[in-house]
Amino acid sequence: MTLNLTWTGNQFLDPSEQAEQMITATKSIDITNKDDVWGESVATAVAAHFDVPEEFVRVGAGATQLIDTLLRSAYQGLVVDVTPNFHLTATVSRQQGWNYTSVPVREADELLPALEPYLDRPEAVIVLCSPRNPLGYQFDLEDISALLGRARGLVVLDEVYADFAPQTALGLVAQHPNLVVMRTFSKAWGLASLRIGFAVSQAFAREDFRFWLMPNSVSGVAQRTALQLLAEPGAVHDSVLRAVACREDLAAGLRKIEGVRVWASDANYLCLETPYARAVVAALLEAGYRTRLLHDLKGYPEEWPLGLRISVPRESELDAIVECVTRVHEAAGRLTTAHR
């Protein structure tokens, strides 16, 4: 049996228990009728759980729909996409024929210098993710705050992995009217099949801000399940703690391998750079673990080093993964020595 470690959902939640949560939450639902048209009850619960003003919250069919809708609502002439990133922004921009530019950022301290040409342009919608996919690290909140203070246009911050991170930019929303934070219940909360997420922005409280969400886009089943989890978040919180502990253990093991760069991660996956990435992916697959080459991800810079992304598995799998990566590098080292 192959364990799919390309999927960046929560490997630490029991799918059957999640299904039971859904069944419990929706026992009384009348599926012949519409539920909450705009997801206002979920918005209220989100505001309470994440300590943000209720009027700043909008609920949609996952972060994907929310980002898509926001871009279509807010586009004024330029989309600036900090890459690598989830390819949705690039895809929507190209479908619409918009003026789109990709700004590759590798190290965290490159962010502001790379965006310098666009900060004074009010028509520029800047999109970035934090924690980053696939590199894994989170931009420092001071850098995000500095970006928001200088950018004249809208800044869309994709935080779909922030439940696994030590900090969130949600606390910056009240200070910066040009910030929109996107979150999801698909990752840490384990509701990927139900398609529900939320956006938080001070701008949503303004009557003149256009954000054309579709009515009834989020099913009653998704809304009630999210409400159930927000009311009883213990299992999700415990799973996140396990994921973070396993992430750090896996990273520590992989960092002992000579020739491997393991990026510091605040998400539930690790990014490794190694010249033997293809051999590592093949060896892991043979051992029962499906992983993803970085250069197979849409929009990943071709000139960047070879590597792979591994979603963090449960405790029982960690040693086997480290041993597999170690074997590939030891074999490559022996081959290199033999050719000298």
N, C-alpha and C positions, 0 to 999 in steps of 0.2 A: 504493500500500500504506500502511495506517495503522499507526503504531507505538503500541501500547497503553501509555501512561504513567499509567494508573490502577492497574495492577498493581504492588504494592510489593515484588515479588520482586527477585532479583539480575539486573539487565540485563547484567552483565559476565561471566557464566558462559556457556559454549557449551553449549547443550542436548544436542548430539550427544556432546560429551565427557562430560557428566554421565551420559548413557545408557550410554556405554562403561564408566564407573566402576561403574555398577549391574551391568552384564553381567559384568564382571570379578569383582566382589564376590560374585556369586550363582551362578557357574558350577557349584559343587559342591552347591548346595542341593537337597534332596529336597522338592519342593513338595507331595508327598502326605502329609508328616508335619508336625507342629507344630515350630516353632523354639523359641527361648528364651521361655518363657511370660511372664516378667515383664521381659524386656529387661535382665537383670542384666549381661550382657557389655557392653552399650552404657553402662549406668550406670558400670561400672568404667572404661571408656574416657573417658567424660565427666569423671569425677572426676579422672583423670590430666591430661587436656587443660586443664581449667579450674581445676585446683588447688583442689578442694573435697573434703571427706571423702566417701568412697564411700557410707557409710551415710546420707548426707543426700540422695542422688539417687534420683529415681523417673522412669521412662521411660513415656511414653504416646503415644497417637495424635495428636501435635501439641499445641501450646499450647491449642488450642480444647478438646480433650477434657480436658486436665489442669485447666484453669480450671473447666470445667463440673463435673467430678468433685469438685474441691476445694470448690467452693461448696456442692454437695449434701451433702458430708461434714461441712463445718465450720459450716454455717448455724446460728445460735443465736438469731435474732430480728431481725437488721438487716443489710442490705447497704448500704454507703456507696460509691458509685461516683463517682470523680473524673473528670468529663467535660470535654471530649470524650474518648472512649475507644472502643475496639472495642466494638460493641454487644452482644457476647455476654453480659456480666454483666447488662445490663438485660433482655435477652431471656429468659435463664434465670430471673431473679428474677420476671418477670411471668408466665412459664409456671407457675411454682410457687406463685404467689400470695403471695410473700414480702413482708415489709416492706422496701421499697427506697427509697433516696433518692439523687438525682443532685446532686452538688456541683460546679457549674461553676468551673473554675480557668483563668484566661487567662494571666497572667504567673506566672513561677516563684515569686516571693516571696509570692504569694497562697495557697500551698498550706497552710501550717500555720494561718494565721488562718481559712481556710475550713473546715478540719477540726476546729477548736477544740471545737465542740459535741459531737463524737463521740469524742474521745480518751479520756475517762474511762468509756466504756461498754464493758464486757468482751464484750458480745454483738455488738458491731459488727465486721463483716468489711469492712475498707477495701480497695478495689481501685483501682489506678492504673497507668498505663503510663509508661515512661521508657526510651528516647526516646518523646515523645508523638506519638500519631497523631490529627490530621494536622499539628499545629503543628511537630513535629520536634525541639524542644529536649529536653534531658535535665535532670531535676532534679539539683541538686547533691547529692553523697553526704552532705554535712554536714546538709542539710535532711532527707534520707531517714533518716539516723541519729537526728536529733532527733525525727522523727515516730515512729520505732520505740521510742525511749526513753520516749515519753509515751503511746503508744497501748496500751490495756489489752487490746484484741482483736487478731485476726489481721490482718496487712497482706499483701496479695497484690500483688506488683510484676511487671507484665507487661513483660519485657525482650526482646521478640521482635526488635527492631531494634538491640539493644545491640552486635552484632558490628560495626556501622558507627560506633559511638560511642567516645570516648576512655576511658571508664570503665564499670565495671559494679558492681552492688551485691552480686555474689556473695561478695565479701570480707567483707560485713557479716553473712552468714548465721551464722557461728560465734559472733558476739557477741550476736545477737538471736533468741531462740527464737520470737518471734512473726512472723518474716519468712518468706515463701515467694516465691522468684524463679522466674518462668516463662520458659523459653527454647524456641526452635524450630529445626529444621533446614530449615524451609520458605523462609526469606528468604535470608540471606547464603549458606547452604549449598546452596541450590538443589534441595531435595527436596520441594517443595510437594505433588507428586502422590503421594508415598509416605506422608505423614502420620506424622511422628515428631517428638517434642520431649521435653523433660525439665523437671522441677521440682526445685528444690533448697531444702531447709529442714532446720534443726536438729530441728524437730518430728518429722520422719519417723523419727528414731532412737528416739523414745519409743514404747513398746509401747501406751500408752493413747491415742495419736493416731490417729484414724480417717481413713483416706484410701482410699476404696474403689475402687481401680483395677480395671478389668476384666482378667482373664487373657486372654492371646493377643490383645490389642487392637492390637498392633503386629506387622505381618507380618514374616516372616523376611527378605523382600527389603528392607524398609525398614531393619531392624536391621543387616543385613550391609553395606548401602550406607553407612549412617552410620559403621559401624566402619571401612570402607575410607577414607572421607574424614577421619576423625579420625586415622587412621594416616598419611595422606599429605595434609595440609591445605594444601599449597603453593598450589594453583590457587585455592582459596577465599580464602586470605589475599591473594594478588595481586589478585584481583577486588575485594576490599574496598578495598584501597589505591587502585585505579583509580576506584572509585565515590566515595570520599571526595574525591579530587582533582577529579573532574568536578563533584561537588556544590559545592565551593568556587568553581570557575571559573564555573559557572552562576549561583551566588548573586552573585558579584562583578559579572557582566554585568547581571543583573536589578536590582541595587541602583543602577545608574546611571540607571534610568528614573524620572523625576520622577512622584511620586504613587503609587509602589508600595512597600509594606512587605514585605520579605523576612525572614521569621523565621529566626533562627539555627537551623541544623539539625544534629543528631547522628545522623540516620537516613539513608536512601537516597532521600529525597524532599525537596522544598521546599514550603513553604506561603507563598503570596503573597496579600496583601490589596490589593485595588484596586476602586474603584467601577465599573470596567469589566470585572469578572470574566467576566460572561456573554459579552461581546464577545470577550474574550481566548480563552475556551474555544472559541467558534465559529471564530475565526480560526486557532487552532492545529489544530483538527480539519480545516479546509479545507486546511491546509498538511501534513496527514498525521500529526498527533499527537493522540491521545485523552487528555484530562486530566479531572479531577474537580472540580466545583464543591464548595466546602466545605459549603454548605447542602444539598447532595444526600446528605451523609453522615448516617446515622441518629443522632439525638440531638444534632446540632450546634446550639448555641444560636442561635435565630432572631435575637436582637438583636445578635449580633456582626457585624462588618464583612464585606462580601462578599469572596470570595477563591476561590482554587483551589489544588489540590495537584498537583504535577508530580513523578512519579518520575524520578530522575536517569538520563538516557540516556547512551549512549556518546559519546566525544569528538566524533565526526563530526556529531552533531546539535545541539551546544550553541549554536553561532552562529545557526543557523536559528531556534531557539526564542527567543533573546534578540531577534533582529530582528523576529520576529512580534509579540511583546509590545510592543516599541518602536513598531511601526507603529500598533497599536491606540491607544496613548496619544497619539501624535503626531496622529493623526486626530481623536481626542476633543478634544485641545487646540485644534486649528484650528477645530473646530465651536463650541467654547465661546467662542473669540475672535470668531468671526463673529456670534454672537448678542448680543454686548455692545453 
